[in-house]
């Protein structure tokens, strides 16, 4: 779900497994990525794979879809974005940033847009806001469909970040924003953390792994 415009440059991706049964694939793995001024860390379900990653100027984006799907044809996508230096923007806040992104959704589907705030929260000492937003009918992609997303916005030390878990389904009058699976997915992404970049430290970034 490309809510931000980006191109060019790739950052390192560090994976650290957080839950695994013996001789079986892990249920999720730890993703830690240097994005502008901080390390962004969360748990990625093991059935997702990164298919797109780019930066243009102060905009960063990385997309992961279910294994076997593509950036063009997907049913679920987890997107991470970064906005460099956004903490200096007047009136910037996690809630206002979420509202801006929700406005992009609304413009794409004014007749079938819906949103459900999950409220303000913190990850460590960093402020965040979560909501579920969606379109019941949208024409992007191969066919008309619904598109609903769990949206988490985070205010870092100097930059803003988002983690978004989107799902496409059949078109409908109202997207399933109140479905209980969104809270479950918020739990699945935890632990979510922003960590300082330690000079000279390489993947798997033990300072961040040990912090959260």
C-alpha positions in Angstrom: 0.0 0.0 0.0 2.0 3.0 -1.3 0.6 5.9 0.7 4.0 7.8 0.4 5.9 8.6 -2.8 9.4 7.0 -2.8 12.2 5.7 -5.1 15.9 4.6 -5.0 18.4 3.4 -2.2 18.2 0.3 0.0 18.7 -0.1 3.7 19.9 -3.3 5.4 17.3 -5.6 6.8 18.1 -7.6 10.0 16.1 -10.6 10.9 16.1 -12.2 14.4 13.7 -15.0 15.1 11.5 -14.4 18.2 9.3 -17.6 18.3 9.9 -21.0 16.8 9.0 -24.5 17.5 11.7 -27.1 17.2 12.3 -28.2 13.6 9.5 -26.0 12.4 9.3 -22.6 10.7 9.0 -19.7 13.1 5.6 -18.0 13.6 7.2 -14.6 13.4 10.7 -13.0 13.1 12.2 -9.8 14.4 12.7 -7.1 11.7 15.2 -4.4 12.6 15.9 -1.7 10.0 17.9 1.5 10.1 15.5 4.1 8.7 16.9 7.7 8.8 17.8 8.5 12.4 16.7 5.4 14.2 16.3 1.6 14.1 12.7 0.5 13.5 11.9 -2.9 15.0 8.8 -5.0 15.0 7.7 -8.7 14.6 6.9 -9.8 11.1 4.8 -13.0 10.5 7.0 -15.6 8.9 4.7 -16.1 5.9 5.5 -12.6 4.6 8.4 -11.6 2.4 9.8 -8.2 1.4 9.1 -7.4 -2.2 9.8 -3.6 -2.5 12.1 -1.2 -0.7 13.0 2.3 -1.7 13.9 5.8 -0.6 13.6 9.2 -2.3 14.8 12.2 -0.5 13.2 12.2 2.9 10.7 9.5 2.1 11.3 5.7 2.8 9.0 2.8 2.1 9.3 -1.0 2.4 6.6 -3.5 1.4 6.1 -7.1 2.4 3.4 -9.4 1.0 2.4 -13.0 1.7 4.9 -15.4 0.1 3.9 -16.1 -3.5 2.2 -12.8 -4.0 3.6 -9.7 -5.8 3.6 -5.9 -5.2 0.9 -5.7 -7.9 -1.3 -8.6 -6.9 -1.6 -9.2 -3.1 -4.2 -10.0 -0.5 -2.2 -8.8 2.5 0.7 -6.3 2.8 2.8 -5.0 5.6 4.3 -1.6 4.8 6.9 0.4 6.8 7.5 4.1 6.0 9.7 6.9 7.3 9.5 10.6 7.0 12.8 12.3 7.7 12.8 15.3 10.0 9.1 15.4 10.3 9.2 16.2 14.0 10.2 19.7 13.0 6.9 20.2 11.1 4.5 22.5 12.9 1.5 20.8 14.5 2.9 17.4 13.7 1.7 14.6 15.9 1.0 10.9 15.5 -2.7 11.5 15.5 -2.5 14.3 12.9 -0.2 12.2 10.7 -2.7 9.3 10.9 -5.4 11.7 9.9 -3.4 12.8 6.8 -3.0 9.2 5.7 -6.7 8.6 6.3 -7.5 11.6 4.2 -5.6 9.9 1.3 -7.9 6.9 1.7 -11.0 9.0 1.8 -10.1 10.8 -1.4 -9.8 7.4 -3.1 -13.2 6.2 -2.0 -15.4 9.1 -0.7 -18.6 7.0 -0.9 -17.2 3.9 1.0 -14.6 5.3 3.4 -14.6 4.3 7.1 -12.2 4.7 10.0 -12.0 3.4 13.6 -9.5 5.0 15.9 -7.7 2.7 18.3 -6.2 5.6 20.2 -3.0 7.0 21.4 -0.3 4.7 22.8 3.4 4.6 23.5 6.2 2.2 22.5 8.9 2.7 25.0 9.2 6.5 25.4 7.9 7.2 21.9 4.4 8.5 21.2 2.2 6.6 18.7 -1.4 6.5 17.4 -3.3 3.6 15.9 -6.4 3.4 13.7 -8.1 1.1 11.2 -9.0 2.8 8.0 -10.4 1.5 4.8 -12.2 1.7 1.5 -15.2 -0.5 0.7 -14.6 0.0 -3.0 -11.4 1.0 -4.7 -10.3 0.6 -8.4 -6.5 0.3 -7.9 -5.1 -3.2 -8.7 -6.4 -5.8 -11.1 -10.1 -5.6 -10.0 -12.4 -3.5 -7.9 -12.0 -4.5 -4.3 -12.1 -3.3 -0.7 -8.9 -2.3 1.1 -8.6 -2.0 4.9 -5.5 -1.3 6.9 -4.3 -1.2 10.5 -2.3 2.0 10.7 0.3 2.8 13.4 2.1 6.1 13.3 5.1 6.7 15.5 6.9 9.9 16.5 10.7 9.2 16.7 13.5 11.4 17.9 13.7 13.4 14.6 11.6 11.4 12.1 8.1 9.9 11.8 7.4 6.3 11.0 4.4 4.2 10.1 3.7 0.5 10.2 0.6 -0.6 8.1 -1.0 -4.0 7.8 -3.4 -3.9 4.9 -5.8 -6.5 3.5 -7.8 -6.6 0.2 -11.1 -8.3 -0.1 -14.4 -8.2 -2.1 -15.9 -4.8 -2.6 -18.4 -3.8 0.0 -20.5 -0.8 1.1 -18.3 -0.5 4.3 -14.8 -2.0 4.9 -14.5 -4.3 8.0 -12.9 -1.8 10.2 -14.4 -3.1 13.4 -13.3 -6.7 12.9 -11.5 -8.1 15.9 -8.6 -9.3 13.8 -7.2 -5.8 13.6 -6.5 -5.8 17.4 -5.0 -9.3 17.0 -2.7 -8.0 14.3 -1.6 -5.1 16.4 -0.6 -7.6 19.0 1.2 -9.8 16.4 3.4 -6.9 15.4 4.7 -6.4 18.9 7.2 -5.8 20.2 7.4 -2.5 18.3 10.4 -0.4 19.2 12.5 2.6 18.0 16.1 2.4 19.0 19.2 4.6 18.5 21.6 3.7 15.8 24.9 2.8 17.6 27.9 3.8 15.5 29.8 0.8 14.2 27.0 -1.7 15.2 26.0 -4.1 12.5 23.0 -6.5 12.0 21.5 -8.1 14.0 21.7 -4.8 16.1 22.0 -6.4 19.5 21.5 -3.1 21.3 18.0 -3.0 19.9 17.3 -6.7 20.3 18.2 -6.5 24.0 16.3 -3.3 24.6 12.9 -4.6 23.6 
